[in-house]
Amino acid sequence: MDSPTPPIVIEDPNGSAMDACFTAFDKDGDDRLSLAEFTLICRALFRNDKGRIYDVPPERLQQIFEVFDTDGDGFIDREEFKFCWNRWIKTIVRPVNAFLIVDVQNDFISGSLDISNCSAQQKGHEILEPTNNLLDTVEFDAIFYSLDWHPSDHVSFIDNVKMRPMDESSPIDADSAQVFDTVIFAGPPPMKQRLWPRHCVQDSWGAELHKELKVVDNGIKIYKGTNAEVDSYSVFWDNKKLSDTTLNAQLKMKGTTDIYVCGLAYDVCVGATAVDALSVGYRTILIDDCCRGTDVHDIEHTKEKVISNHGVVVHSSEVRGMVEGRDRRPELGYKLAMELKNPDSALSQRNGMRPID
């Protein structure tokens, strides 16, 4: 049976905790860490809140080790360990967490685009209880609510399909197009567009957050889909990446490392947002039971895409331990190490560390 997770003390004003950690794992006392000794650090780090050790594949351990062995000599010396300690270990133990609740709006739950009418026949209102429970019981560092916020002439609305010329390559013409069809509008450049019922029109009842969703006082609302000419599934930017929302700037300002994503619809706006969070460089966690979607196959594809890009898919019951740094997933540790190699990554650019209480 695995032993309880050993304490990794980072709240240390005089800086001795880093040296103590290095010394504790430098088993042969040669003042440098070998891959075998670094593996022991990973066994201490990557455990759940019951003390069970998560397995890390040897090739991933090697890749992580190489990020911090900056001179490539096969060892991590004390100087190299400073980077490992300050930018990797401290983040894993004390992440800065944002909760992003995507498009929990009336139209998707009981209005014009009620997802229960889609092929998966999932009920949007079922996410309200577990989502509210997280808001009540988990101390996130920031909470965001996104809203689809479309003008009445939006390009995605089926009843607007004749407002714009079709490209000759479109498989369906305007007269034949039906809800959920994909057409190609003329450019430049030509634009592929899935057609939806009119939904979430600005200032309408359908665009309001559902009345049973808890909206916290310090929650931040992010509006998307406001440009009539381009759709916006992701909360980060529109589908053509012509313009971004304020989300990434606010995440960076707060020093965010981890983003927990949930909402509607799983395989559309939630999935697009999670994938973009990973591409920007955030450690990304998709909360499975706090999402509902439109198509079962597309939902599974969304999960696979998140996992293949080093995100994780969890149940809401697992979130608190992860937010509090007691359940530390190796997938997210690997993601962080790889992002620290990329100067354009949000995590690589992150300056501020979590303040010590």
Buried (B, 14 or more C-beta within 10 A) or exposed (E): EEEEBEEBEBEEEEEEBBBEBBEBBBEEEEEBBBBEBBBBBBBBBBBBBEEBBBEBEEEBBEBBBBBBBEEEEEBBBBEBBBBBBEBBBBBBBBBBBBBBBBBBBBBBBEBBBBBBEBEBEBEBBBBBEBBBBBBEEBEBBBBBBBBBBBBEEBBBBBEBBEEBEBBEEBEBEBEEBEEBBEBBBBEEEBBBBBBBBBBBBBEBEBBBBBEEBBBEEEBBEBBBBBBBBBBBBBBBBBBEEEEBBBBBEBBBEBBBBBBBBBBBBBBBBBBBBBBBBBBBBBBBBBBBBBBBBBBBEBBEEBBEBBEEBBBBBBEBEBBBBBBBBBBBBBBBBBBBBBBBEEEEBBBBEBEEBBEEE
